[in-house]
Amino acid sequence: TMIKASGQRLKRSLDKQQLIALLEQLDSTHAAYPSYSTGQAVIDAESVEKQVLLVKQWQDCPVVAQCDVASARVGLSSENLALILTEVLDNAFKFSDGSGPIRIKGHRQGQAYHLRISNQGQPFTQADIDQIEPYRQFNRHHYEQQGFGLGLSIVKKLLTLHEGILQLDGDPCGETTLTLILPIALPDGSV
């Protein structure tokens, strides 16, 4: 079981390295650009809970997640949405201290969809967003972390391609709320 889990973690890490290398060279002339900058997907409680279950299996984590997510059609592909959800939920579980549930709330607000993920654990603030870059891990000397520190870099790049926003609010006691602001897809298929 441990060998299988380690092999899966290694595969995810290598897949992330490949993806960040692609995203860093991606521009509007690149053949893969449309795959990473267009699309539509439905975000709802079922799609979020599916990613929660996936991440909980990886983390083998007893932390409870509370999900209150309204349904909406957002302007990014289902693959990119799943990837973004996986990375932010992976961090929420990984850095939770287990003293409270991970709270996931999502709703439409004007022409955007706000998805908030809150946990109690490692402090993280909006100021840290400017320092998000590939292979950077925050407070590594204090928190044992698996991986290469690519998850939030991938999320930030994918959101930028879709004109989305990543916000973080934290307090010194360790309550952190990450907010994804996603564009709403319009009925004609545009964003």
Phi, psi and chi 1 to 4 in degrees:
 res  aa     phi    psi   chi1   chi2   chi3   chi4
   1 THR       -  -43.7  -58.2      -      -      -
   2 MET   -66.1  -38.7  -71.5  174.2   56.8      -
   3 ILE   -65.3  -42.3  -68.7  170.1      -      -
   4 LYS   -62.7  -45.8 -178.6  179.3  178.9 -175.3
   5 ALA   -62.4  -41.2      -      -      -      -
   6 SER   -66.0  -40.2  -64.8      -      -      -
   7 GLY   -64.1  -41.1      -      -      -      -
   8 GLN   -67.0  -39.4  -70.9  170.9  -24.7      -
   9 ARG   -64.2  -41.3 -174.0  169.8   39.9 -112.3
  10 LEU   -63.6  -42.8  178.3   59.5      -      -
  11 LYS   -61.8  -44.7 -178.3 -176.2 -179.0  -32.3
  12 ARG   -60.6  -40.3  -76.9 -167.7  -52.7  -85.7
  13 SER   -64.6  -42.6  -66.9      -      -      -
  14 LEU   -68.4  -38.4  -66.7  173.5      -      -
  15 ASP   -61.7  -40.4  -71.5  -13.7      -      -
  16 LYS   -65.3  -38.9  -74.0 -176.8 -164.3 -178.1
  17 GLN   -61.9  -43.4  -77.6 -173.6  -53.5      -
  18 GLN   -62.0  -44.7  -88.2 -172.3  -48.6      -
  19 LEU   -65.4  -44.0  179.8   57.5      -      -
  20 ILE   -66.7  -34.9 -161.8   69.7      -      -
  21 ALA   -62.2  -41.8      -      -      -      -
  22 LEU   -66.7  -47.8  172.3   67.0      -      -
  23 LEU   -62.4  -32.2  -69.0  174.3      -      -
  24 GLU   -71.7  -25.5  -72.8 -168.9  -32.3      -
  25 GLN  -101.2    0.2   64.4  178.1  -14.5      -
  26 LEU   -73.3  126.0 -158.3   60.6      -      -
  27 ASP  -140.4  177.8   64.5   22.2      -      -
  28 SER   -63.5  -14.9   60.3      -      -      -
  29 THR   -90.9  -10.2   64.0      -      -      -
  30 HIS   -74.4  139.5 -164.2  -75.9      -      -
  31 ALA   -60.1  -30.4      -      -      -      -
  32 ALA   -86.9   -4.2      -      -      -      -
  33 TYR   -53.7  -47.6 -177.1   78.3      -      -
  34 PRO   -59.7  -33.3  -23.9   34.0      -      -
  35 SER   -64.5  -29.0  -60.1      -      -      -
  36 TYR  -105.6   -1.2  -68.6   97.2      -      -
  37 SER  -126.7   -0.7   63.0      -      -      -
  38 THR  -132.6  175.8   60.9      -      -      -
  39 GLY   121.2  170.6      -      -      -      -
  40 GLN  -140.6  148.3  -70.0 -170.5   20.0      -
  41 ALA  -150.8  156.9      -      -      -      -
  42 VAL   -97.5  128.2  171.7      -      -      -
  43 ILE  -105.1  130.5 -173.8  167.0      -      -
  44 ASP  -155.8  177.5   56.4   15.8      -      -
  45 ALA   -59.4  -39.5      -      -      -      -
  46 GLU   -63.6  -45.4 -177.3  179.8  -24.3      -
  47 SER   -67.1  -36.4   62.2      -      -      -
  48 VAL   -70.7  -44.6  172.0      -      -      -
  49 GLU   -63.6  -32.0  -72.2  169.8   -3.4      -
  50 LYS   -61.7  -44.0  178.1 -179.4  174.0 -175.7
  51 GLN   -70.1  -34.3  -63.7  -51.3  119.7      -
  52 VAL   -60.4  -47.4  165.8      -      -      -
  53 LEU   -61.9  -40.9  -72.0  174.2      -      -
  54 LEU   -60.9  -48.3  179.6   66.1      -      -
  55 VAL   -66.4  -40.4  169.3      -      -      -
  56 LYS   -61.2  -34.3  -79.2 -176.7   79.7  166.4
  57 GLN   -65.3  -43.5  -72.6  174.4  -13.3      -
  58 TRP   -63.6  -45.4  -66.3  -18.0      -      -
  59 GLN   -80.2  -16.5  -65.1  -68.1  -19.5      -
  60 ASP    47.7   55.8 -169.5   24.4      -      -
  61 CYS  -113.1  130.3 -177.7      -      -      -
  62 PRO   -83.4   -1.3   30.8  -34.4      -      -
  63 VAL   -63.9  138.7  177.5      -      -      -
  64 VAL   -88.5  143.8  173.2      -      -      -
  65 ALA  -116.1  133.1      -      -      -      -
  66 GLN  -107.7  123.9  -62.6  172.9  -19.1      -
  67 CYS  -118.0  122.5 -170.7      -      -      -
  68 ASP  -133.2   85.3  178.6   15.8      -      -
  69 VAL  -123.1  120.7  176.7      -      -      -
  70 ALA   -80.1  152.5      -      -      -      -
  71 SER   -83.0  141.1  179.5      -      -      -
  72 ALA  -161.2  158.3      -      -      -      -
  73 ARG   -99.2  121.3 -176.8  167.6  -69.5  -77.7
  74 VAL  -110.4  159.9  -67.5      -      -      -
  75 GLY   -91.3   59.3      -      -      -      -
  76 LEU  -155.1  157.4   65.5  160.5      -      -
  77 SER   -67.1  157.2   70.0      -      -      -
  78 SER   -62.7  -33.3   55.9      -      -      -
  79 GLU   -65.5  -45.0  -65.9   83.2    7.9      -
  80 ASN   -68.4  -38.0  -71.8  -20.2      -      -
  81 LEU   -62.0  -46.3  177.2   60.1      -      -
  82 ALA   -61.5  -41.0      -      -      -      -
  83 LEU   -64.1  -45.4 -177.3   55.9      -      -
  84 ILE   -61.4  -47.8  -71.3  169.1      -      -
  85 LEU   -60.1  -43.7  -70.4  173.5      -      -
  86 THR   -59.0  -46.4  -61.3      -      -      -
  87 GLU   -67.6  -44.2  -67.1  -56.4  -32.8      -
  88 VAL   -71.6  -35.8  -64.0      -      -      -
  89 LEU   -70.0  -37.2  -69.7  167.9      -      -
  90 ASP   -58.1  -45.2 -172.7   43.5      -      -
  91 ASN   -64.9  -42.3  -83.6   -2.4      -      -
  92 ALA   -59.7  -43.6      -      -      -      -
  93 PHE   -72.7  -43.7  -80.2   97.5      -      -
  94 LYS   -60.3  -38.7 -170.9 -175.6  -56.1 -179.1
  95 PHE  -105.1   12.0  -62.0  114.1      -      -
  96 SER   -79.5  140.7  174.8      -      -      -
  97 ASP   -89.6   -0.2   64.5   11.1      -      -
  98 GLY    81.4    3.4      -      -      -      -
  99 SER   -78.9  -10.4   64.7      -      -      -
 100 GLY  -159.0  170.4      -      -      -      -
 101 PRO   -74.1  159.3   28.5  -34.2      -      -
 102 ILE   -86.0  124.8  -67.5  171.6      -      -
 103 ARG  -104.6  127.2  -66.6  178.6  -46.5  -77.8
 104 ILE  -121.8  117.7  -53.7  160.3      -      -
 105 LYS  -129.2  134.9  -65.8 -175.3 -179.8 -128.5
 106 GLY  -140.0  138.7      -      -      -      -
 107 HIS  -159.4  157.4   65.2  -80.3      -      -
 108 ARG   -79.5  139.1 -176.5  174.7  175.6  156.9
 109 GLN  -138.9   99.8 -169.4  170.9  -37.3      -
 110 GLY    66.2 -128.8      -      -      -      -
 111 GLN   -96.5   26.0  -71.0  -56.3  -52.5      -
 112 ALA  -137.5  159.0      -      -      -      -
 113 TYR  -114.9  126.8 -171.8   88.3      -      -
 114 HIS  -105.7  120.0  -69.0 -122.0      -      -
 115 LEU  -116.0  117.7 -177.0   69.8      -      -
 116 ARG  -110.6  130.8  -70.2 -177.1  177.5   83.9
 117 ILE  -123.9  119.1  -59.1  166.3      -      -
 118 SER  -119.2  141.6  -58.2      -      -      -
 119 ASN  -146.3  166.3   74.5  -27.2      -      -
 120 GLN  -109.8  123.0 -173.3   70.4   32.3      -
 121 GLY   169.7 -130.4      -      -      -      -
 122 GLN   -62.7  125.1  178.8  177.3  -19.9      -
 123 PRO   -64.6  140.5  -12.6   22.5      -      -
 124 PHE  -151.4  134.6 -156.9   65.4      -      -
 125 THR  -125.9  170.0   64.7      -      -      -
 126 GLN   -58.4  -34.5 -178.5   65.7   30.4      -
 127 ALA   -61.8  -28.6      -      -      -      -
 128 ASP   -68.4  -22.9  -67.2  -32.2      -      -
 129 ILE   -59.1  -41.5  -78.4 -164.0      -      -
 130 ASP   -63.5  -20.8  -65.4  -25.4      -      -
 131 GLN   -96.3   -0.1  -61.8  176.9   37.8      -
 132 ILE   -68.7  122.2  -67.4  173.0      -      -
 133 GLU  -155.3  159.6   60.3 -175.0   40.0      -
 134 PRO   -57.3  140.8  -24.9   34.0      -      -
 135 TYR    69.7   17.3  -53.4  101.8      -      -
 136 ARG  -108.0  125.5  176.4  175.6  172.9   81.9
 137 GLN  -117.8  136.5  -66.2 -178.2  -21.7      -
 138 PHE   -86.5  132.0  -64.5   90.5      -      -
 139 ASN    54.9   40.1  -62.3  -41.3      -      -
 140 ARG   -59.6  -33.1 -176.4  165.6  176.4  105.1
 141 HIS   -64.4  -23.5   63.7  -78.6      -      -
 142 HIS   -99.4  -35.0 -168.4  -68.0      -      -
 143 TYR  -115.8  124.4  -62.1   93.8      -      -
 144 GLU   -71.5  122.2  174.3   54.2   33.4      -
 145 GLN  -126.6  132.5  -59.8  170.4   30.0      -
 146 GLN   -85.8  155.2  -61.9  -67.2  -34.7      -
 147 GLY    95.3 -171.5      -      -      -      -
 148 PHE  -113.1    1.9  -61.3  115.1      -      -
 149 GLY    77.1   37.2      -      -      -      -
 150 LEU  -102.4  -19.3  -61.8  175.3      -      -
 151 GLY   -54.6  -55.6      -      -      -      -
 152 LEU   -70.5  -28.1  -74.6 -179.4      -      -
 153 SER   -64.2  -42.5  -66.5      -      -      -
 154 ILE   -63.1  -46.6  -70.6  169.2      -      -
 155 VAL   -59.2  -47.0  167.9      -      -      -
 156 LYS   -60.9  -43.2 -164.6  173.3  175.8 -178.0
 157 LYS   -67.6  -42.8  -71.3 -161.4  176.4  -71.0
 158 LEU   -64.3  -40.9  -74.3  172.5      -      -
 159 LEU   -63.8  -40.4  -73.6  173.1      -      -
 160 THR   -60.5  -42.0  -60.8      -      -      -
 161 LEU   -63.5  -25.8  -73.7  167.3      -      -
 162 HIS  -107.2   13.1  -68.9  -76.5      -      -
 163 GLU    58.1   35.5  -61.4 -180.0   12.6      -
 164 GLY   -96.0  173.2      -      -      -      -
 165 ILE  -132.9  143.9  -61.0  169.8      -      -
 166 LEU  -114.6  123.5  174.7   66.5      -      -
 167 GLN  -124.8  146.7  -66.0  177.4  -18.7      -
 168 LEU  -130.6  136.6  -78.9  168.0      -      -
 169 ASP  -130.1  128.3  -64.4  -56.8      -      -
 170 GLY  -141.3  162.8      -      -      -      -
 171 ASP  -126.4  163.1   63.9   36.0      -      -
 172 PRO   -61.2  -20.4  -17.9   27.0      -      -
 173 CYS   -79.7   -7.5  -62.0      -      -      -
 174 GLY   104.2    2.6      -      -      -      -
 175 GLU   -77.7  120.2  170.2   81.6   11.9      -
 176 THR  -123.9  134.0  -60.4      -      -      -
 177 THR  -122.9  119.5  -60.0      -      -      -
 178 LEU  -101.1  129.2  179.5  140.3      -      -
 179 THR  -117.9  125.9  -55.9      -      -      -
 180 LEU  -100.2  125.4  -58.2  172.1      -      -
 181 ILE  -109.3  110.7  -57.9  174.6      -      -
 182 LEU  -108.8  144.1  -52.2  171.4      -      -
 183 PRO   -71.4  143.2   25.9  -32.4      -      -
 184 ILE   -81.9  136.3  -68.0  -69.0      -      -
 185 ALA   -80.8  133.4      -      -      -      -
 186 LEU   -84.6  158.2  -59.8  176.4      -      -
 187 PRO   -56.6  -29.1  -23.4   30.9      -      -
 188 ASP   -81.8    3.8   66.7   -1.4      -      -
 189 GLY    96.0   -8.7      -      -      -      -
 190 SER   -87.2  175.4   64.1      -      -      -
 191 VAL  -115.8      -  178.8      -      -      -
